[in-house]
Amino acid sequence: MRAKTYIIAEAGVNHNGDLELAKKLIDAAVVAGADAVKFQAFKADRLVAHDAPLAEYQKRAAVGTEESQYAMLKRLELDESQFRLLYAHCREQGIDFLSSPFDLEGVDFLAALGLEVFKIPSGEITNLPYLRKIGRLQQSVLLSTGMADMEEVRFALDTLIEAGTARQKITVLQCNTEYPTPMEDVNLEAMRTMAETLGVAVGYSDHTEGIEVAIAAVSLGATVVEKHFTLNRSLPGPDHRASLEPDALQAMIAAIRNVEQALGNGIKMPSRSELPNRLVARKSIVAARAIEKGELFTENNLTVKRPGTGISPLRWDEALGRVALRNYAANEFIEL
């Protein structure tokens, strides 16, 4: 049986800068059955220039406003004291707290907070000093690869390893950073390519609408699945519209758990539940018509019918040409 998929409910910035809303997101992730809930640890002053434009998907979510990316992110910040409260709330609720740092100071803060898993967002995959700093922590790493080609992924992976993080502690996530991701751009097969080429565990960070792609990723070998969620898709903010509401998140997680069971252990053998069906659904060699003692068994006087409690049709060739040692009525099991 394969290991349980680690499912991350990505709250991101869907708390809209509101601590109480962030706590409600944690509670919803717990009810849905997620293994972890993840937030984004950033300071707008360290992340983006004041006049940086919004991404196209952010513009679509901010129709009617003229704010910059800086102004939007400033509204969505949580301070360090709030992160400590969220970390404590996760511990109380029995769910892992994860966060993506976006700068060196953020890495230091999360390390001091006690994080043992560091999620590297796609935008930081070319940030060499950042990668080295996380690598030196020697903690588990989830590396998102949106917008990257294979050489960039390999460079980031090598940097983390050279800095001190063991390869087996790194999981590389296939990702596309468009919100929502068009189905034709998902490229789940790239996840398997990275597993084979780089020799690492792989997973999938999902920005598509719906739940089917995340479920498919598990069937293709994803050991980690990350999915954005919100309490209400109609809330203002850049990511709500590309996120799942709690009921859908719960349905996705339930489906993934079913898929995990369905994948099984790869050994082809009858299951315990179907063993009783063999006697009902398989067939036995029977008399096609009345057969008299001394007659030879032939293809004309033998046939196969259910149930499978008699001689198996696998012994058909063995039966042909034998002498009937007694009389048989039509449909009676043949004895050899």
C-alpha positions as CSV (number, residue, x, y, z in Angstrom):
1,M,0.0,0.0,0.0
2,R,1.4,3.4,-1.0
3,A,2.1,6.0,1.6
4,K,-0.6,8.5,2.5
5,T,-0.6,11.6,0.3
6,Y,0.3,14.8,2.3
7,I,-2.5,17.2,1.5
8,I,-1.9,20.9,2.0
9,A,-4.9,23.3,2.2
10,E,-3.4,26.5,0.9
11,A,-5.0,29.4,2.7
12,G,-2.4,31.8,1.1
13,V,-3.7,35.3,1.4
14,N,-7.3,34.3,1.5
15,H,-7.5,35.6,5.1
16,N,-7.6,39.1,3.5
17,G,-5.3,40.3,6.4
18,D,-7.9,39.4,9.0
19,L,-6.6,37.2,11.8
20,E,-10.0,35.8,12.7
21,L,-10.7,34.9,9.1
22,A,-7.3,33.1,9.1
23,K,-8.3,31.1,12.1
24,K,-11.6,30.1,10.5
25,L,-9.6,28.9,7.4
26,I,-7.6,26.7,9.8
27,D,-10.7,25.3,11.3
28,A,-12.2,24.6,7.9
29,A,-9.0,22.8,6.8
30,V,-9.3,20.6,9.8
31,V,-12.9,19.7,9.1
32,A,-12.0,18.9,5.5
33,G,-9.3,16.4,6.6
34,A,-6.2,18.3,5.3
35,D,-2.8,17.4,6.8
36,A,-1.6,21.0,6.8
37,V,-2.8,24.5,6.2
38,K,-0.4,27.0,4.6
39,F,-0.1,30.7,4.7
40,Q,2.3,33.1,2.9
41,A,4.8,35.0,5.1
42,F,5.8,38.2,3.4
43,K,6.3,41.9,4.0
44,A,5.3,44.0,1.0
45,D,8.2,46.4,1.7
46,R,10.7,43.6,1.2
47,L,8.8,41.8,-1.6
48,V,7.8,44.2,-4.3
49,A,8.6,47.7,-5.6
50,H,5.9,50.3,-4.9
51,D,5.0,50.8,-8.5
52,A,5.1,47.1,-9.5
53,P,2.0,46.2,-11.6
54,L,-0.5,43.5,-10.8
55,A,-0.4,40.2,-12.5
56,E,-3.1,39.6,-15.1
57,Y,-5.1,37.3,-12.8
58,Q,-4.8,39.8,-10.0
59,K,-6.1,42.6,-12.3
60,R,-9.1,40.4,-13.1
61,A,-9.8,40.0,-9.4
62,A,-9.4,43.7,-8.8
63,V,-11.7,45.1,-11.4
64,G,-12.7,48.7,-10.6
65,T,-9.6,49.5,-8.5
66,E,-6.4,51.2,-9.5
67,E,-4.2,49.8,-6.7
68,S,-0.6,48.6,-7.3
69,Q,0.7,45.2,-6.4
70,Y,2.4,46.8,-3.4
71,A,-0.8,48.3,-2.1
72,M,-2.7,45.0,-2.6
73,L,0.0,43.0,-0.8
74,K,0.2,45.5,2.0
75,R,-3.4,44.9,2.8
76,L,-2.9,41.2,2.9
77,E,0.1,41.2,5.3
78,L,0.0,39.4,8.6
79,D,2.6,40.4,11.2
80,E,4.8,38.1,13.2
81,S,2.7,38.1,16.3
82,Q,-0.3,37.1,14.2
83,F,1.7,34.2,12.7
84,R,2.6,33.0,16.1
85,L,-1.1,32.9,17.0
86,L,-1.9,31.0,13.9
87,Y,0.9,28.6,14.6
88,A,-0.4,28.0,18.1
89,H,-4.0,27.6,16.7
90,C,-2.8,24.9,14.3
91,R,-1.2,23.0,17.1
92,E,-4.3,23.2,19.2
93,Q,-6.4,21.9,16.2
94,G,-4.0,19.1,15.4
95,I,-3.0,20.3,11.9
96,D,0.4,21.1,10.6
97,F,1.2,24.8,10.1
98,L,3.1,25.6,6.9
99,S,4.2,28.9,5.4
100,S,6.1,30.1,2.3
101,P,8.7,32.7,3.1
102,F,9.5,35.2,0.4
103,D,12.8,36.7,1.7
104,L,15.8,35.9,3.9
105,E,14.2,37.5,7.0
106,G,11.1,35.4,6.4
107,V,13.2,32.3,6.4
108,D,14.7,33.3,9.7
109,F,11.4,34.0,11.3
110,L,9.8,30.7,10.2
111,A,12.8,28.8,11.4
112,A,12.6,30.5,14.8
113,L,8.9,29.7,14.9
114,G,9.7,26.0,14.7
115,L,8.8,25.0,11.1
116,E,10.2,21.7,10.0
117,V,8.9,21.9,6.4
118,F,9.8,24.8,4.2
119,K,7.7,25.5,1.1
120,I,9.6,27.4,-1.6
121,P,7.1,29.3,-3.9
122,S,7.6,29.2,-7.6
123,G,8.8,32.8,-7.8
124,E,11.8,32.1,-5.6
125,I,13.2,29.1,-7.6
126,T,15.9,31.4,-9.1
127,N,16.7,33.2,-5.8
128,L,20.2,31.8,-5.2
129,P,20.9,33.3,-1.7
130,Y,17.4,32.3,-0.6
131,L,17.8,28.7,-1.8
132,R,21.2,28.4,0.0
133,K,19.7,29.8,3.2
134,I,16.9,27.3,3.2
135,G,19.2,24.5,2.2
136,R,21.5,25.2,5.2
137,L,18.5,24.6,7.5
138,Q,18.6,20.9,6.5
139,Q,14.8,20.7,6.9
140,S,12.2,19.1,4.6
141,V,11.6,21.2,1.5
142,L,8.7,21.5,-0.9
143,L,9.9,23.1,-4.1
144,S,7.3,24.6,-6.4
145,T,8.4,24.7,-10.1
146,G,5.9,27.1,-11.8
147,M,7.4,29.1,-14.7
148,A,10.6,26.9,-14.5
149,D,12.2,24.7,-17.1
150,M,14.1,21.5,-16.2
151,E,17.5,23.1,-15.9
152,E,16.2,25.7,-13.5
153,V,14.6,23.0,-11.4
154,R,17.8,21.0,-11.4
155,F,19.8,24.1,-10.4
156,A,17.5,24.8,-7.5
157,L,17.6,21.2,-6.4
158,D,21.4,21.0,-6.6
159,T,21.7,24.3,-4.7
160,L,19.6,23.0,-1.8
161,I,21.6,19.7,-1.7
162,E,25.0,21.5,-1.9
163,A,23.9,23.7,1.0
164,G,23.2,20.7,3.2
165,T,19.6,19.4,2.6
166,A,19.5,15.7,1.8
167,R,17.9,14.8,-1.5
168,Q,15.4,12.5,0.2
169,K,14.1,15.4,2.2
170,I,13.1,17.4,-0.9
171,T,9.8,17.0,-2.8
172,V,9.5,18.8,-6.2
173,L,6.0,20.0,-7.1
174,Q,4.7,20.4,-10.6
175,C,3.0,23.8,-10.7
176,N,1.6,26.3,-13.1
177,T,1.3,29.9,-11.8
178,E,-1.7,31.1,-13.8
179,Y,-4.9,31.4,-11.7
180,P,-6.9,29.5,-12.7
181,T,-4.6,27.2,-14.7
182,P,-6.0,26.2,-18.2
183,M,-6.3,22.4,-18.4
184,E,-4.1,22.3,-21.5
185,D,-1.3,23.9,-19.4
186,V,-1.3,21.6,-16.4
187,N,1.2,19.1,-17.8
188,L,1.0,16.4,-15.1
189,E,3.3,14.2,-17.1
190,A,6.1,16.7,-16.2
191,M,5.7,15.6,-12.6
192,R,6.6,12.1,-13.6
193,T,9.5,13.3,-15.8
194,M,11.0,15.2,-12.9
195,A,10.7,12.1,-10.6
196,E,12.5,9.9,-13.2
197,T,15.1,12.5,-14.2
198,L,15.9,14.0,-10.9
199,G,15.4,11.0,-8.6
200,V,13.2,12.9,-6.1
201,A,9.8,12.6,-4.6
202,V,7.2,14.6,-6.5
203,G,3.9,16.3,-5.9
204,Y,1.5,18.8,-7.4
205,S,0.5,22.3,-6.5
206,D,-2.8,22.9,-8.1
207,H,-4.3,26.1,-9.4
208,T,-6.9,24.7,-11.7
209,E,-10.6,25.1,-11.1
210,G,-12.3,22.0,-9.7
211,I,-10.8,18.9,-8.0
212,E,-10.2,16.4,-10.7
213,V,-6.6,17.3,-11.6
214,A,-5.4,17.1,-8.0
215,I,-7.0,13.6,-7.8
216,A,-5.4,12.6,-11.1
217,A,-2.0,13.7,-9.8
218,V,-2.2,11.2,-6.9
219,S,-2.8,8.4,-9.4
220,L,0.3,9.5,-11.2
221,G,2.5,9.4,-8.2
222,A,2.1,12.7,-6.3
223,T,3.1,12.3,-2.7
224,V,2.1,15.9,-1.9
225,V,-0.9,17.8,-3.1
226,E,-1.5,21.5,-2.5
227,K,-4.8,23.3,-3.2
228,H,-5.9,26.8,-2.6
229,F,-9.1,27.2,-0.6
230,T,-11.3,29.9,0.7
231,L,-14.4,30.3,2.9
232,N,-16.2,32.1,0.1
233,R,-15.1,32.5,-3.5
234,S,-17.0,35.7,-3.8
235,L,-14.8,37.5,-1.2
236,P,-12.6,40.3,-2.5
237,G,-9.0,39.4,-3.1
238,P,-6.6,38.0,-5.7
239,D,-6.9,34.2,-5.1
240,H,-10.5,33.6,-3.9
241,R,-12.0,32.9,-7.4
242,A,-9.4,30.2,-8.1
243,S,-9.9,28.5,-4.8
244,L,-12.1,25.7,-3.5
245,E,-14.8,26.4,-0.9
246,P,-14.7,24.1,2.2
247,D,-17.2,21.5,0.8
248,A,-15.2,21.1,-2.4
249,L,-12.0,20.9,-0.5
250,Q,-13.5,18.1,1.7
251,A,-14.7,16.3,-1.4
252,M,-11.3,16.5,-3.0
253,I,-9.6,15.1,0.1
254,A,-12.1,12.3,0.4
255,A,-11.6,11.4,-3.3
256,I,-7.8,11.4,-2.9
257,R,-8.1,9.0,0.1
258,N,-10.3,6.7,-2.0
259,V,-7.8,6.8,-4.9
260,E,-5.0,5.9,-2.5
261,Q,-6.9,2.8,-1.4
262,A,-7.8,2.0,-5.0
263,L,-4.1,2.1,-6.2
264,G,-3.4,-0.9,-3.9
265,N,-0.1,-2.7,-3.7
266,G,0.4,-3.6,-7.4
267,I,0.3,-7.4,-6.8
268,K,-2.2,-9.0,-9.2
269,M,-4.3,-11.4,-7.1
270,P,-7.9,-11.8,-6.2
271,S,-9.1,-9.6,-3.4
272,R,-10.6,-10.9,-0.3
273,S,-14.0,-9.3,-1.2
274,E,-14.2,-11.0,-4.6
275,L,-13.0,-14.5,-3.6
276,P,-16.5,-15.8,-3.0
277,N,-17.5,-14.7,-6.5
278,R,-15.1,-17.2,-8.1
279,L,-17.4,-20.1,-7.4
280,V,-20.4,-18.2,-8.8
281,A,-18.9,-16.5,-11.9
282,R,-16.5,-19.2,-13.1
283,K,-17.6,-22.4,-14.9
284,S,-17.2,-26.1,-14.6
285,I,-17.1,-28.9,-17.2
286,V,-20.6,-30.4,-17.4
287,A,-22.5,-32.9,-19.6
288,A,-23.9,-31.1,-22.7
289,R,-26.5,-33.9,-23.0
290,A,-27.1,-37.3,-21.4
291,I,-23.9,-39.4,-21.5
292,E,-24.0,-43.1,-21.0
293,K,-21.4,-45.1,-19.1
294,G,-18.5,-46.2,-21.5
295,E,-19.0,-43.2,-23.9
296,L,-15.9,-41.1,-24.7
297,F,-16.0,-37.5,-23.6
298,T,-16.0,-35.3,-26.7
299,E,-16.6,-31.7,-27.7
300,N,-20.1,-32.7,-28.7
301,N,-21.2,-34.1,-25.3
302,L,-19.3,-31.8,-23.0
303,T,-19.7,-28.1,-22.4
304,V,-18.9,-25.5,-19.7
305,K,-21.4,-23.8,-17.4
306,R,-21.7,-22.0,-14.1
307,P,-21.1,-22.5,-11.2
308,G,-17.4,-23.1,-10.7
309,T,-17.7,-25.8,-8.1
310,G,-16.8,-28.7,-10.4
311,I,-13.9,-29.5,-12.6
312,S,-12.3,-26.4,-14.0
313,P,-12.5,-25.8,-17.8
314,L,-8.7,-25.4,-17.6
315,R,-8.7,-29.3,-17.6
316,W,-10.8,-29.4,-20.9
317,D,-8.1,-31.1,-22.9
318,E,-7.5,-33.6,-20.1
319,A,-11.2,-34.5,-20.2
320,L,-11.5,-35.1,-24.0
321,G,-11.1,-38.7,-25.0
322,R,-11.7,-40.1,-21.5
323,V,-14.3,-42.8,-20.9
324,A,-17.3,-42.0,-18.9
325,L,-17.2,-44.3,-15.8
326,R,-21.0,-43.8,-15.1
327,N,-24.1,-42.3,-16.7
328,Y,-24.4,-38.5,-16.6
329,A,-27.6,-36.4,-17.0
330,A,-27.5,-33.2,-19.0
331,N,-25.8,-30.3,-17.0
332,E,-24.3,-32.7,-14.5
333,F,-20.7,-32.1,-13.3
334,I,-18.2,-34.3,-15.0
335,E,-15.8,-36.3,-12.8
336,L,-12.3,-37.1,-13.9
